Structure formats: C-alpha cells, structure tokens
Amino acid sequence: MYTNLINLIEQYRNEDGCRKALEDLKWPHGVKCPRCKSEKVSRIKDRDQYYCDSCHYNFSVTAGTIFHDSHLPLWKWFLAVYLMIESKKGMSANQLKRSLSVSYKTAWYLCHRIRKAMEEASNMPKLNGIVEIDETYVGGKYDKRRKRNPYEKQPVMGILQRDGTFEARTIPKASRRILYGVIKDRVSKDATIMTDELKAYKYLDRAFMHKCVNHSTHEWVRGDIHTNGCENAWSLFKRSVIGSYHKVSTKHMDAYLDEFEWRFNGRENPYLFRDTLIRLLNAPKMEYKKLIGEEPPQEDQRDEF
C-alpha cells in the first residue's frame, strides 16, 4: 500500500473504501471474532458491523482500537495520518484543524491518538554496533548572554544506532546516574558508544567501549568518532518545535518524541502510511479524560499553535 496524496484521495475518498482498507489490514486471511477468534461471522451491512455466530458478539473493524468511539469520518483519519507522517517537521493541531475543517479540540485529540499508536513497544531489542548518544534541552528561554538555563528547559536524551534506529526520551536531568541507567537498559554491552565530552559520560569507560569527541575545543569529528547523527536528529526535531508547534508542554513531550522517532526511523519506508494504519488498529483506545487529566486544555494552555 504505497500512498501519495493523489492515491490517497482516489482510493479513500469515502467511508467504504477506508473501512475496506482497514479490514484487509486487520484480517488479511478473513474476518475473525476478536473475542473467541471464530471465523463463523455474519456481516451486518447497514451498521458496518459483524456478528459472531459462535459467541454472539457484535463487533466492527474499529472496535477496541484507537478509532473506537470516534465520530470523525475515517477518510479524515486517513488524511490526518498522511499529513502527520509526510510533514518532515510535523504538523500542529491548528494546521490540522484548518486542513480537516474540524474544531481545535478534535484536531488536538486526533493528533495525540495517532501519536499514541506511534509509540514503540517497551520490549524492543537493545541497540548494537556503533551507537551515538547525545543529550539536549528543549524549550525555555535564553538569558541575556544567549546561554541556556537548564531550569527553564526540558532535558531529553537521544540514542542512535548507526545504520539503525533512533530513540529519544525525556529525562529528569543529565546526570551520570540517569544517563548510565538509560544506556545500560537500551544499549548492548558489545556496542561501541560515541559521545561528546560531558563528564557524566566518563563513567561509561568502565562497562562499554567508549569514545568521545571534544565539542568545547571545536572537535566535531575524529576518524569515525562523532555524534553527528544524533545532532542531525535533534536539529530536525527542534526545527519542528520552532516551525510547526511553537510550544510543547513537558507533559506531552514524550508523545511528540514518539511521533518524531516514528517519522525519522521510517523516512525511507515507502509503506509508512500502511504501517501507521496497522499501528492504529493494534493500539488500544485512548480516552480524552485520561489524556488531559482533570481539566480540558484551554485556549491559553495549548501544546501547539
């Protein structure tokens, strides 16, 4: 299912086409009851549902998924997914609101449900080979001397396996204990780690093959020792924050990082749209009240503009 904008409009212009695509992705070998796995099902055409003849359960292709209880037409879901994965710097909820002719609340909720589906599983294999590690700070303001104030910024950590995947997450602070804990959890002991000269990384010498470059002396590359891959990823992510979202709350920072990871790691995947739809079908439903906490977002509390 290679998709560009023209193909998207031609193939998924109505609900029937979108629903048929989801059914083919969820049940490639025929419809099965999600409760008892029986293949003895009957179609209820006027309700776009199925009836299980074995356990007498009514279900649809969107039941129990991120699409669950959504009143938004499926073709708008498809268009939102396409715009989010094809926009190199991401797409804000306000832009999606204008593109889909929906309310800001609907667009904001839609974006976060799609981001939830992009979230990677917790049991991913450890990174190996040559692994670059770099921390950065997102948000906040610069002081008069144009220096960053770590108390006004959210520290984030990136791990990139060369010729492999990129991972990013928020961290409380860039301390030795926190950085080493994340590295030990996500990087294989056989890996060769590349970092900058941050003192917190020196402890890696005890457990890993560790090499570093000294950015403070303007040393960016020494042979194959560099963190340019991570630096490039952070540069792109920060441009998305500045150019598209303009403001991202700490509460939802990891969700934006999940979206960026999914798009960055799939930048050469011609079937990224199909793979994203599969994620949406396999992800559990997300309730709005759980996403926002106790109070709904007000106009002056938006994560993006």
C-alpha positions, 0 to 999 in steps of 0.5 A: 500500500504505497500512498501519495496524496493523489492515491490517497484521495482516489482510493479513500475518498469515502467511508467504504473504501477506508473501512475496506482498507482497514479490514484487509489490514486487520484480517488479511486471511478473513474476518475473525471474532476478536473475542473467541477468534471464530471465523463463523461471522455474519456481516451486518451491512447497514451498521458496518458491523459483524456478528459472531455466530459462535459467541454472539458478539457484535463487533466492527473493524474499529472496535477496541482500537484507537478509532473506537468511539470516534465520530470523525469520518475515517477518510479524515483519519486517513488524511490526518495520518498522511499529513502527520507522517509526510510533514518532515517537521510535523504538523500542529493541531491548528494546521490540522484543524484548518486542513480537516475543517474540524474544531481545535479540540478534535484536531488536538485529540486526533493528533495525540491518538495517532501519536499514541499508536506511534509509540514503540513497544517497551520490549524492543531489542537493545541497540548494537554496533556503533551507537551515538548518544547525545543529550539536549534541552528543549524549550525555555528561554535564553538569558541575556548572554544567549546561554541556556538555563537548564531550569527553564528547559526540558532535558531529553536524551537521544540514542542512535544506532548507526545504520539503525534506529533512533530513540529519544526520551525525556529525562529528569536531568543529565546526570551520570546516574540517569544517563548510565541507567538509560544506556545500560537498559537500551544499549548492548554491552558489545556496542561501541558508544560515541559521545561528546565530552560531558563528564557524566559520560566518563563513567561509561569507560568502565562497562562499554567501549567508549569514545568521545569527541571534544565539542568545547575545543571545536572537535566535531569529528575524529576518524569515525568518532562523532555524534553527528547523527544524533545532532542531525536528529535533534536539529530536525526535531527542534526545527519542528518545535520552532516551525510547526508547534511553537510550544510543547508542554513537558507533559506531552513531550514524550508523545511528540518524541514518539511521533518524531522517532516514528517519522525519522526511523521510517523516512525511507519506508515507502509503506509508512502510511500502511504501517501507521494504519496497522499501528492504529488498529493494534493500539488500544483506545485512548480516552480524552479524560485520561489524556488531559487529566482533570481539566480540558486544555484551554485556549491559553494552555495549548501544546501547539499553535 
